Amino acid sequence: MLKFLKGKLGFILAACLGLSSCNPQESIDEFCAGTTIEDYRPDFVIWCPSQGDDYFVPLRYGCPPSGEGVSLPIAWKGIPQGTTHLRIVLLDATCVLHCNSHCKRANWQIEIPLEEIGKSSSISDGVLAEGANQDPVVISWTLPNEGGMKTYSPLCPPMEKVHAYILRGIAYRYEAERSIILGRCQSAPLLFSTAGKKGPNS
């Protein structure tokens, strides 16, 4: 019986490892492993249109009761030629709890198949609209965040603390079930506090 269980366990483990090796929804750490400076494209940029000159973003993107829990708008331009997918990651760069190995926390991850971008009413002219986390199409493109949930996790630093968030854009194509990164970009810091410091349009 023990020999049988060991055999079964070995089969299950091998199957899991086999699945993870070609899973397009790997963690952001795994996804970015092996990228080099050549992946940087100066004309490929990402930003939050509602960010203020003081780098703060509106309070409504935060967790209740002070915020509304809606997702922030995200804009990009300069996607490299040959790109089939755009991954957007919203990271808490001042993470203090439930952080990854780089002391960051992924609040939101989206994989946008560019050939299907017209299916979402939340995307127009290189802008993902505010509140797109409620769009069923965007929900279907959402990957697990740091908590393992396929959802937008609102900005929620400790009370009266200011956290810096960043947006990452990763342009790539799939080739033989592998993701080939064609370009990367990162936004300026997005500052946020639940204490009430606000950007424009709050």
MARKE-705147 format. One record per residue (C-alpha): residue number from 1; z, x, y. Coordinates in pm, whole numbers. Layout:
{NUM,{Z,X,Y}},
...
This chain:
{1,{0,0,0}},
{2,{92,281,242}},
{3,{-235,458,166}},
{4,{-424,133,234}},
{5,{-246,84,571}},
{6,{-316,444,673}},
{7,{-682,392,590}},
{8,{-696,73,793}},
{9,{-517,236,1086}},
{10,{-758,529,1079}},
{11,{-1055,292,1082}},
{12,{-915,91,1376}},
{13,{-838,409,1573}},
{14,{-1185,549,1511}},
{15,{-1340,219,1620}},
{16,{-1135,215,1940}},
{17,{-1228,571,2022}},
{18,{-1591,495,1955}},
{19,{-1581,197,2190}},
{20,{-1405,386,2468}},
{21,{-1654,670,2460}},
{22,{-1941,444,2571}},
{23,{-1746,180,2765}},
{24,{-1892,144,3118}},
{25,{-1555,14,3240}},
{26,{-1364,340,3206}},
{27,{-1087,423,3452}},
{28,{-1180,567,3791}},
{29,{-1040,905,3682}},
{30,{-1264,908,3372}},
{31,{-1560,771,3563}},
{32,{-1549,1046,3827}},
{33,{-1483,1331,3586}},
{34,{-1752,1596,3600}},
{35,{-1890,1506,3941}},
{36,{-1977,1794,4173}},
{37,{-2039,1863,4540}},
{38,{-2409,1796,4473}},
{39,{-2314,1428,4429}},
{40,{-2226,1409,4798}},
{41,{-2491,1234,5010}},
{42,{-2424,1248,5387}},
{43,{-2633,934,5452}},
{44,{-2448,731,5185}},
{45,{-2147,575,5363}},
{46,{-1891,296,5313}},
{47,{-1651,130,5555}},
{48,{-1452,-184,5643}},
{49,{-1620,-374,5933}},
{50,{-1292,-532,6049}},
{51,{-1106,-202,6084}},
{52,{-977,-138,6436}},
{53,{-1006,171,6653}},
{54,{-644,246,6557}},
{55,{-755,253,6188}},
{56,{-546,-58,6104}},
{57,{-696,-352,5913}},
{58,{-591,-716,5963}},
{59,{-268,-850,5819}},
{60,{-444,-1128,5628}},
{61,{-563,-880,5363}},
{62,{-202,-826,5257}},
{63,{19,-1001,5007}},
{64,{202,-1325,5096}},
{65,{411,-1431,5276}},
{66,{299,-1208,5565}},
{67,{-62,-1185,5444}},
{68,{-309,-1431,5296}},
{69,{-419,-1224,4997}},
{70,{-789,-1239,5088}},
{71,{-1010,-940,5015}},
{72,{-1134,-728,5303}},
{73,{-1505,-706,5395}},
{74,{-1684,-392,5276}},
{75,{-2009,-250,5413}},
{76,{-2229,32,5286}},
{77,{-2564,196,5353}},
{78,{-2777,484,5226}},
{79,{-2758,410,4852}},
{80,{-2949,694,4679}},
{81,{-3291,620,4530}},
{82,{-3283,540,4159}},
{83,{-2941,373,4175}},
{84,{-2900,69,3950}},
{85,{-2526,9,3997}},
{86,{-2281,45,4283}},
{87,{-1913,76,4207}},
{88,{-1671,3,4490}},
{89,{-1308,103,4456}},
{90,{-1024,15,4694}},
{91,{-745,271,4650}},
{92,{-391,294,4786}},
{93,{-384,664,4879}},
{94,{-13,645,4970}},
{95,{93,504,4635}},
{96,{461,530,4544}},
{97,{486,287,4248}},
{98,{260,237,3942}},
{99,{31,518,4055}},
{100,{-234,700,3856}},
{101,{-238,1070,3775}},
{102,{-362,1147,4129}},
{103,{-84,949,4301}},
{104,{-325,670,4392}},
{105,{-349,305,4290}},
{106,{-671,109,4243}},
{107,{-622,-232,4405}},
{108,{-977,-349,4339}},
{109,{-1277,-226,4141}},
{110,{-1620,-389,4145}},
{111,{-1934,-287,3959}},
{112,{-2235,-439,4138}},
{113,{-2564,-444,3941}},
{114,{-2811,-402,4226}},
{115,{-3090,-599,4055}},
{116,{-2853,-900,4041}},
{117,{-2714,-868,4394}},
{118,{-2898,-1183,4504}},
{119,{-2684,-1392,4269}},
{120,{-2383,-1357,4500}},
{121,{-2366,-1554,4824}},
{122,{-2094,-1310,4934}},
{123,{-2335,-1014,4978}},
{124,{-2585,-989,5260}},
{125,{-2749,-688,5427}},
{126,{-2520,-435,5260}},
{127,{-2197,-622,5337}},
{128,{-1954,-775,5089}},
{129,{-1799,-1063,5283}},
{130,{-1429,-1112,5350}},
{131,{-1275,-1324,5075}},
{132,{-1541,-1227,4819}},
{133,{-1264,-1195,4562}},
{134,{-1294,-1575,4524}},
{135,{-1669,-1566,4453}},
{136,{-1730,-1638,4080}},
{137,{-2016,-1385,4069}},
{138,{-1804,-1111,4226}},
{139,{-1522,-1204,3988}},
{140,{-1762,-1147,3696}},
{141,{-1838,-797,3837}},
{142,{-1470,-711,3886}},
{143,{-1324,-433,3669}},
{144,{-954,-379,3585}},
{145,{-735,-258,3871}},
{146,{-444,-16,3822}},
{147,{-238,-301,3679}},
{148,{-505,-372,3417}},
{149,{-604,-704,3579}},
{150,{-964,-793,3666}},
{151,{-872,-913,4010}},
{152,{-821,-813,4374}},
{153,{-466,-690,4430}},
{154,{-378,-753,4798}},
{155,{-258,-468,5018}},
{156,{117,-469,4969}},
{157,{305,-154,5076}},
{158,{686,-162,5096}},
{159,{814,-362,5394}},
{160,{785,-181,5728}},
{161,{598,109,5567}},
{162,{244,204,5662}},
{163,{10,289,5376}},
{164,{-334,445,5394}},
{165,{-602,285,5178}},
{166,{-950,420,5116}},
{167,{-1278,275,4995}},
{168,{-1492,473,4754}},
{169,{-1856,405,4684}},
{170,{-2016,546,4370}},
{171,{-2391,503,4312}},
{172,{-2519,554,3958}},
{173,{-2755,449,3684}},
{174,{-2700,400,3312}},
{175,{-2881,628,3072}},
{176,{-2822,600,2695}},
{177,{-2496,413,2765}},
{178,{-2378,692,2996}},
{179,{-2328,660,3369}},
{180,{-2523,918,3570}},
{181,{-2371,950,3918}},
{182,{-2630,984,4194}},
{183,{-2403,978,4497}},
{184,{-2046,929,4617}},
{185,{-1889,839,4949}},
{186,{-1546,761,5090}},
{187,{-1430,568,5394}},
{188,{-1197,672,5672}},
{189,{-832,578,5600}},
{190,{-757,206,5629}},
{191,{-402,171,5760}},
{192,{-193,-133,5672}},
{193,{165,-253,5713}},
{194,{325,-585,5618}},
{195,{551,-545,5924}},
{196,{279,-687,6146}},
{197,{74,-398,6285}},
{198,{-273,-548,6300}},
{199,{-634,-459,6351}},
{200,{-888,-678,6530}},
{201,{-968,-1038,6431}},
{202,{-619,-1095,6288}},
